[in-house]
Amino acid sequence: MEFEDEYIFDRYSVQVIFIFLYTAVFILCFVGNSIVLLVVSLHWRMRHITKLCLANLAFADLCVGIFCVYQNLSTYLIR
């Protein structure tokens, strides 16, 4: 039985699946966290300490989505 020297992430089908998944995660992260930030900032009743902590978490998650997920997605797109 021969072992292939091919790395699994070099296969075209795996790359297409990863690009699709990274794109879906990026879009869901961006839209979901943007909605949370928009709701907390527009409604004055939402400005309690718990909701502000939630907004802070949404902002941090949005930054991770933009800087980390998008960077990994661009790496797969450049290949």
N, C-alpha and C positions, 0 to 999 in steps of 0.2 A: 504494500500500500504506500503510495507516494504522498508526501505532504506538499501542499502548495506553498509557494513562497509569497503568495499574495496576502496582503494585509486586508482584513475584512472591511475597513473603512475606505479602502481604495476602490471598492466595487461601485459601479455607477448607481445601481439600485439602492444601495445603502446610503449613498450621498443624497439621492433624491428624497428619500424618507427623512433623513436628518434635516435637510433644507426645509421641507414641509413642516416638520415638527418645530424647528426653531422659529420659523415664520409665524406659526400659530401661537406659540408661547409669547413671542414678542408682541403680537397684535393684542392678545388677551391681556397681557400685563399692562400695556400702554393704555388701552381703552378702560379696563377695570379700575386701575389706580387713578386715572384722570377723572373718572366719574366720582370716585370717592373724594378726591380733592375739590372738585367742583361743588359737590353737595355740601361739604363742610364749610367751604368758603362763602357760599351764597346764602345759606340759611343761618340766621343768627341764633336760632334755638339749638343748633348743632355744635355750638362753641362751648362745650363743657370740657373738662380736663380729659375725660375718657375719649371723647370724640377727637380732641386735638392730638392725643397719643395715637389714635387710629390714623389720623391724617399724616402724622409724622412717619408712621410705619408705611403708609401708602407712598409717601414721597421717597423714602429709602428704597422701597421695592421698585419704584419707577426708575430710580437712578441705577439700580442693579440691572433692570431690564434694558435700559438704554445703553449702558456702558459695557456690560458683560455679555448679555444674550446677543445683542446686535454685533458685537465684535466677533463672537464665535460664528454667527451667521455669515458675516462678511468673509471670514476665513474659508468657509465651505463654498461660498460663491466665487471666490477668486481662483480656487483650484481648477 
